[in-house]
Structure formats: C-alpha cells, structure tokens
Amino acid sequence: MKIEDAIIHQFHAGLKMLEKTIELCPEPLWLTGSGASANRTWHIAYHALYATHLYLSPSLAEFAPWEKHRRNYNFFVAVPGQTEDPYLVDVAYTQADLLEYAELCHREVDFRTARLDLDAPSGFFWLPFDKLELQFYNLRHLAHHVGQLSERIRCQANVGIGWVR
C-alpha cells in the first residue's frame, strides 16, 4: 500500500467518526458548551472541519474557504491582532450544514492527497515541517476533536459514538 492510500483511508475514517458525532448529538447539546468547556458542540465540530479542510490545501494562499464560512468562526477565541474587528460567533451552524461541509472535506481528501508532494514544505508558515508530517498533524487534530466530542456526547447524552475502521 502506498502511504498516500493510508492517509486517504485514515482521513475518511476520521471524518466519518466526526460525522457520527454530528448526526448523533442531541440538539440541546449541539447548541451548548459542556462542563469546563464554553465552546459549543457545533463550534468544535466546525473548527475540526475547517482545520481539516485548511491543512488539506497546498498553502494558506491557495486555501478557498467553504462557501458557508463565516469570518473568524474557525477560531475559539478572539483573533490576535484583530482588535478592530469584534470576535463574534453567534449563529450556530446546523447539523445538516456541517454534514455538507464534511462531504466537501471527503472530496478534498481524495483530490488533494493524490497530488501531494510529501517532501514539500507544509505551506503554512506556522507549521515548520513537510507535507508528510502535516498529514499526521492534521489527522491528530481531527482525532483530538472527534474524541472531545465523542466524550461530551457520551457523558451528557449517554450516546456512544462507534469506531470506524
């Protein structure tokens, strides 16, 4: 198996697990934070999809945000250096919206990974490593938020999220 194939399979599995957290999350929990985390469930899911999509792009300059992206919604806190622009994340994405975004990410995985130069720089000035390590970084970030959401849904709604192979 080529490494690109393994990367594709793992991204699809991770995205499917994220989709399960989106689908199985009860609406009241979808719209709220939980415990010590003030981040609302929908916002964490959006952040995970946005970052996955971003880091699948060749570079920041070549990144084209999702057509329904709302300015700064990808951040959990105010954006450093943007004091003139108030940080406001007040309109929730629906579960259907984010399932649509997940589909776009699935397509990007197939399209972008097939064209990867794994030895090239990451394409993001804040990530000083090559494209191969960027794939691991991106998968680890996705898995972190899938785990966070899965645990939240299990603890708050007693709903388990199954493992995707």
C-alpha positions in Angstrom: 0.0 0.0 0.0 1.2 3.5 -0.8 1.4 6.0 2.0 -1.0 8.3 0.2 -3.6 5.5 0.3 -3.2 5.0 4.0 -3.5 8.8 4.5 -6.7 8.8 2.4 -8.2 5.9 4.4 -7.4 7.4 7.8 -8.9 10.8 6.8 -12.1 9.2 5.6 -12.4 7.2 8.7 -11.7 10.2 10.9 -14.3 12.3 9.0 -16.9 9.5 9.3 -16.4 9.5 13.0 -16.8 13.2 13.2 -20.0 12.9 11.1 -21.3 10.4 13.6 -20.8 12.9 16.4 -22.7 15.5 14.4 -25.5 13.1 13.5 -26.0 11.6 17.0 -25.6 14.8 19.0 -29.0 15.8 20.5 -30.0 19.4 19.5 -29.8 20.9 23.0 -26.2 19.7 23.4 -25.4 20.8 19.8 -26.1 24.4 20.8 -24.4 24.5 24.2 -21.0 24.0 25.8 -20.3 21.3 28.4 -18.6 21.3 31.8 -15.4 23.4 31.8 -15.6 24.0 28.1 -17.6 27.0 27.0 -17.1 26.0 23.3 -20.4 24.9 21.9 -20.6 21.5 20.4 -21.4 22.8 16.9 -18.4 25.2 17.1 -15.9 22.4 17.9 -17.3 20.4 15.0 -16.9 23.3 12.7 -13.4 24.1 13.9 -12.4 20.5 13.2 -13.8 20.5 9.7 -12.3 23.9 8.9 -8.8 22.9 10.1 -9.0 19.6 8.2 -10.0 21.5 5.0 -7.4 24.2 5.5 -4.5 21.8 6.0 -5.5 19.7 3.0 -4.9 22.8 0.9 -1.5 23.3 -0.7 -0.9 26.5 1.3 -2.7 29.3 3.1 -2.5 31.4 -0.1 -4.3 28.7 -2.1 -6.9 27.9 0.5 -10.5 28.6 -0.6 -12.9 28.6 2.4 -16.2 26.7 2.3 -18.9 28.8 0.7 -20.8 29.0 4.0 -17.7 30.0 6.1 -18.4 32.9 8.5 -15.5 35.2 9.3 -13.4 34.0 12.3 -15.8 31.2 13.1 -12.8 28.8 12.8 -11.3 30.3 16.0 -12.2 29.6 19.6 -11.1 32.9 20.9 -10.6 36.4 19.5 -8.0 36.5 16.7 -4.7 38.1 17.8 -4.1 41.5 16.2 -7.7 42.0 15.1 -8.9 44.3 17.9 -10.8 46.5 15.5 -13.0 43.5 14.4 -15.1 42.2 17.3 -14.9 38.5 17.8 -18.5 37.2 17.5 -19.6 33.6 16.9 -23.3 33.9 17.5 -25.1 32.0 14.7 -24.9 28.2 15.0 -24.3 26.0 12.0 -26.9 23.3 11.7 -26.0 19.6 11.8 -27.1 19.4 8.1 -24.7 22.3 7.3 -21.7 20.6 8.9 -22.5 17.2 7.3 -22.5 19.1 4.0 -19.1 20.5 4.9 -17.8 17.0 5.9 -18.7 15.8 2.4 -16.6 18.6 0.9 -13.7 17.5 3.1 -14.1 13.9 1.9 -13.8 15.2 -1.7 -10.8 17.3 -0.8 -9.1 14.3 0.8 -9.3 12.4 -2.5 -8.4 15.3 -4.7 -5.6 16.8 -2.6 -3.9 13.7 -1.3 -3.5 12.2 -4.8 -1.4 15.3 -5.7 0.7 15.6 -2.6 4.5 16.1 -2.7 5.2 14.7 0.7 8.7 16.2 0.8 7.4 19.8 0.1 7.2 22.3 2.9 3.8 22.3 4.8 2.6 25.5 3.1 1.8 27.2 6.4 4.4 29.5 7.9 3.4 28.5 11.5 4.0 24.8 10.8 7.7 24.3 10.0 7.7 20.8 8.7 7.0 18.9 5.4 3.7 17.8 3.9 4.1 14.3 5.2 4.2 15.5 8.8 1.4 17.9 8.0 -0.9 14.9 7.2 -0.1 13.4 10.6 -0.6 16.7 12.3 -4.0 17.2 10.5 -5.2 13.7 11.4 -4.1 14.1 15.0 -6.0 17.4 15.2 -9.1 15.8 13.7 -8.9 12.9 16.1 -8.4 15.2 19.1 -11.8 16.9 18.4 -13.6 13.7 17.5 -12.5 12.3 20.9 -13.6 15.5 22.6 -17.0 15.5 21.0 -17.5 11.7 21.5 -16.8 12.0 25.2 -19.0 15.1 25.5 -21.9 13.3 23.8 -21.4 10.1 25.8 -21.3 11.9 29.2 -24.0 14.5 28.5 -26.5 12.4 26.4 -25.5 8.8 27.1 -24.9 8.2 23.4 -21.9 6.2 22.2 -20.0 7.0 19.0 -18.9 3.8 17.3 -15.4 3.2 15.9 -14.9 3.5 12.2 -12.3 1.2 10.6 
